[in-house]
Amino acid sequence: MTQNRNVEGLLFDRDTATAFTTALTETAGPGVDHEAARRRWSELEHHAMDRYLAGELTFTGQRRLRVTTLFAELGLGSWEAPRADAWFTGYLRHYEAAWRAFPDVAPCLAALAASAGEPLRLGIITNGDAAQQRKKVERVGLGTALPVLVTSSEVGVAKPRAEIFHAACAAIGLPPERVAYVGDRHDVDAAAATAAGLYGVWLNRTGTPGPDGLPAVRTLAEVPALLRPA
């Protein structure tokens, strides 16, 4: 299995900065400090998603919180839910147009398939919205290579809970101890998968220092060799 918070950072290279700047300019004009606004948008994304994963907000609610908080801080007034939803819909159009797979994804999947002694069972675990994640996987042409998609919205629990990892193992018909899981967050992904009994691997694309003790790779190109039997 493979994973990322919303399968971005691991599989999908998204030009979020451009998408956000375009959407914000359409609303606020060029006079806003876009660099500061992008940084704040990223902070709000992490904060709101953590509250969603804790069960404090719905998926739509976390989106609204990000929009209404940011625009209030930018001095653009107090936005009601319908207006926030409409803005986010416009932002999503720009965001989805930027979807693409990282260059190391296809070679990694091909190498895994070529080196396997038996057909590999591959898929994705994500805390993202099920419909959006399926659309994303199909849009970039990974639907055949990664046929299993396990989402928190359908399972009813989210990472780092062990139940979602076990649901994914059940979906591919393997016990946890025979499943490797690659994710781009040390705590929610690699450490949580390891605690659930899987072989957790941290994809640390940025080289950010983190806790020791778990297998780590800088690119997906390193994964096949890491998983190859000795």
Secondary structure as GFF3:
##gff-version 3
##sequence-region A 1 230
A	DSSP	beta_strand	2	3	.	.	.	ID=ss1
A	DSSP	alpha_helix	16	28	.	.	.	ID=ss2
A	DSSP	alpha_helix	34	53	.	.	.	ID=ss3
A	DSSP	alpha_helix	59	73	.	.	.	ID=ss4
A	DSSP	alpha_helix	81	97	.	.	.	ID=ss5
A	DSSP	alpha_helix	105	115	.	.	.	ID=ss6
A	DSSP	beta_strand	123	126	.	.	.	ID=ss7
A	DSSP	alpha_helix	130	139	.	.	.	ID=ss8
A	DSSP	beta_strand	148	151	.	.	.	ID=ss9
A	DSSP	alpha_helix	152	155	.	.	.	ID=ss10
A	DSSP	alpha_helix	162	172	.	.	.	ID=ss11
A	DSSP	three_ten_helix	176	178	.	.	.	ID=ss12
A	DSSP	beta_strand	180	183	.	.	.	ID=ss13
A	DSSP	pi_helix	186	191	.	.	.	ID=ss14
A	DSSP	alpha_helix	192	195	.	.	.	ID=ss15
A	DSSP	beta_strand	199	203	.	.	.	ID=ss16
A	DSSP	beta_strand	216	217	.	.	.	ID=ss17
A	DSSP	three_ten_helix	220	222	.	.	.	ID=ss18
A	DSSP	alpha_helix	223	227	.	.	.	ID=ss19
###
